[in-house]
């Protein structure tokens, strides 16, 4: 059995027309890209919605660490 040449319009064995359409591949790639874009958009929307609101971003926050470490013998 021989391979069918790329530029053949018909199969050399049975004579049926060769249809080499990349339409399905292109549609699958477009659908995948749109799905990925929708998922990224949803991720950022949900991440922003679930973030805690800032109380007052203009005021500096209080330090959380103590000024000096606790003594080691107690």
C-alpha positions as CSV (number, residue, x, y, z in Angstrom):
1,X,0.0,0.0,0.0
2,X,1.3,3.4,-0.9
3,X,0.7,6.7,0.8
4,X,-1.6,9.2,-0.8
5,X,0.3,12.3,-2.1
6,X,-0.6,15.6,-0.4
7,X,-1.7,17.3,-3.6
8,X,-3.8,14.4,-4.8
9,X,-7.5,15.4,-5.5
10,X,-8.6,11.7,-5.5
11,X,-7.5,8.5,-3.9
12,X,-5.3,6.5,-6.3
13,X,-6.8,3.2,-5.1
14,X,-10.6,3.8,-5.0
15,X,-11.0,7.2,-6.7
16,X,-12.9,8.8,-3.9
17,X,-12.3,12.6,-3.5
18,X,-9.8,13.6,-0.8
19,X,-11.1,16.2,1.6
20,X,-8.3,17.7,3.6
21,X,-10.0,20.3,5.7
22,X,-8.5,21.8,8.8
23,X,-11.8,23.3,9.8
24,X,-12.3,21.0,12.8
25,X,-8.8,21.8,14.1
26,X,-9.3,25.5,13.8
27,X,-12.7,25.4,15.5
28,X,-11.3,23.3,18.3
29,X,-8.4,25.7,18.8
30,X,-10.8,28.7,18.8
31,X,-13.1,27.1,21.3
32,X,-10.2,26.1,23.5
33,X,-8.8,29.7,23.4
34,X,-12.2,31.1,24.3
35,X,-12.7,28.7,27.2
36,X,-9.2,29.5,28.5
37,X,-10.0,33.2,28.3
38,X,-13.3,32.7,30.1
39,X,-11.6,30.7,32.9
40,X,-8.9,33.3,33.4
41,X,-11.5,36.1,33.5
42,X,-13.6,34.1,36.1
43,X,-10.5,33.5,38.2
44,X,-9.7,37.2,38.4
45,X,-13.3,38.2,39.1
46,X,-13.7,35.6,41.9
47,X,-10.3,36.4,43.3
48,X,-11.2,40.1,43.5
49,X,-14.6,39.4,45.0
50,X,-13.3,37.1,47.7
51,X,-10.5,39.5,48.8
52,X,-11.2,41.2,52.2
53,X,-11.8,45.0,51.8
54,X,-9.2,47.4,53.0
55,X,-10.4,49.3,56.0
56,X,-8.5,52.5,55.4
57,X,-5.5,52.2,53.0
58,X,-4.3,55.8,53.7
59,X,-3.4,55.1,57.4
60,X,-0.3,53.1,58.1
61,X,-0.8,49.8,59.7
62,X,0.2,49.1,63.3
63,X,3.4,47.1,63.7
64,X,2.7,43.4,64.6
65,X,6.2,42.5,65.9
66,X,7.2,43.6,69.4
67,X,9.9,46.2,69.8
68,X,12.2,43.9,71.8
69,X,12.2,40.1,72.0
70,X,10.9,38.4,75.2
71,X,13.5,37.3,77.7
72,X,14.8,33.7,77.2
73,X,14.8,32.7,80.9
74,X,11.1,33.0,81.5
